[in-house]
């Protein structure tokens, strides 16, 4: 996951998109997000973070559901109320082809689930546990999966209520199984995640 900078003066979404495009053009390893009026930097991930995403991709590939887990934090989504935020989830679950021709910041139609994997930085609590769930719920994304390496748990947020967040959460410790309801329709055996805690 990313390291967030100190928040800057409030800017418009258009100004943010212009800034984000400029930064992406100049710096390969830096991508910007705009969540809850704050500009943040999505930095490089560590090896264990990447292994968590690889594990989750394998879990979904084995189901043969036709859904694809887009990973790598490169896919930008328009989130928050009235699509005023711009997020770079660690992974996005959607039908194959959902983002063809969508540009840098895609609408969330077709997105079934977003995924965030916590990093070990001071902004993780605010960003991954508060701001992003609220933004993803406002955007109407049915599910948000938080893989929390701080407390060794996975939490599935569901039933988005715009302006209020997700009204249902199921949390399991690493090593337990987490059932993901239809259309996800799989059970995640989280035992392997114990290997990826720093």
N, C-alpha and C positions, 0 to 999 in steps of 0.2 A: 504494500500500500504506500501511500504518499506521505511526504513531509509537507505540512502546510506552512506558508509564510504568515507573518503578522498580517492581519487584514488591512487592506488599503482603503482609501476613501471610496465611497459608494460610486460605482460606475454603471453605465447602462449595459445591457446584454450585447448590444452592437459594439460598444467600445471594448468589452471583454473579448468578443470574438475576433476583433481586429488585433488586439494585443496577443491573444493565444496563437493566431496564425503567424504573426511576426516572430514570436518566440520559437514556435515549432520549426520555422524556416531557418532560424539562426543557430538553434541548439538542438541537436538530435536527441539528447538524453533528457530533455526537459519538456514537460507538457503541463498546461495549466487547467485548473478547474475553477468553477464559479458557483459556490454553494452558499445559500443563505446570505447573499450579498458579500461574500468573502472570496478573494482570489487566493488560490492555493496552488502549490507546486506538487505535481505527481512525479516523484523521483524514481530512481532506479530501485528495483526490488531485489531482495536477496535470494539465494539459491533455494532456501526452504520455502519461501513464499511461492516461488515458481513451481516447486514440487507439489504444493497444495493444489494449485490450479491444474497441473498435469493429472493429479489423482482424480480430481473432480471431472475433468474431461473424459478420462477413461471410464468413470462410473456411468456417464451419460452415453458414451459410445456403445457400451455393452448392452444398453436397453433396446437399441434399434428403433427408437421412437421417431426418428426423423428430425429431432430437435438438435441444434448445434450449440455447444458452449463456446462462444467467442471469448478468447482470453487475451491477456497481455496488457490490459489497461489502455488500449489504443482506440477503442470505440467510444466516441462521444455521444452522450444522450442529453436531450432537452428534458429537464426535470423541474420539480417544484411547481407551485401554483402558477398557472398561466405560462408555464415553460420558461420561467425567468432564470432558472439555474442551468448550469452546464456541468455534467459529471462524467468522469472517466472511470466506470466501474472496473474492478479487477477482472470480472467476467460477466457475460450477458448470455442468458439462455433464450433462444428464439428459433423459429423454423429456419432452415437453410434458405439463404437468399433474401432474408428480411431486410438487409441493409444495402442491397445492391443499388447503386446510384444515389444514395442518401447524403453524401457529403460528409463534412467533418462532425456535424452535430445532428443526429437523427432523432426524429420523433419516436415515442415509445410504443406506438402501435405495433403489435406483434411480439413485444417483449414479454416473456413469461416470468423471468426471474433475473434479478441482478445479484451479484456475489461480491462481497468485500472480504479480504483477508487482512487482519490487523497487522500493523507494523509496530515496531517498538519505538514510538516517538510520542512527544507530549501532546499532540493533537488527536491521537487515535480515539480517545473517549468521545470528544465533541463531534468529530467528523464521522466515524463509523457507527457509533452507537446512538447518536442523536440527530445530526443534520442529514446524513444520507438516508436513513430510514424515513424521515419526514418528507424529504424531497422525492424519494421513490414512491411513497404512498400518494403524495399529491399528484404525481404523474400517472397514477392508476396502475402501476406495475403490480401484478397479482402477488408475487413472492419476492422476498429479499432474504438471502442466506448470508449470515454473518459467521465467518470462521474466525473465532477469536483465539489467537495464540497467547494472549495474556492470561486468560483464565481457563485455557484448554477446553473450550466448548464450541458447539455449533448451535446457532439459533435460527430457526425458520420463522420469519415474520410473514403473516398473511392477512387477508381481508383488509385491503387498504381503504381508509376513510380520509378523503381529501381534507386538509386542514387539521386533522387530528392524528394522523399516522396510521400504523397498522393496529388493528384491534385484537389480533390473535398472535401469540408467540409460543413456540415450543423450543425448549432448550435442552440439549443433551451434552454430557461431558464426553471428551474424547475417549474412545473405547466403547461407547454405547452406540446403538443403532438409531438412526433418525429416519422415519418414514416420510417421504415427500408425496403428497396426494396427487391425484390426477389433475392436470394432464402430465405431471411429472412422473408419477407412478413408479417410483423406485425407493428402495431402502438403502440408505448410506450406512455402511459399516465404517465407523470413524476410527477404528483401531490404528490404522496406518498414520493418522494425523499426529499421533504421539511422537513420531520420529522427527517432525518438522517444527518443533518448539525449540527456540534458541535458548 
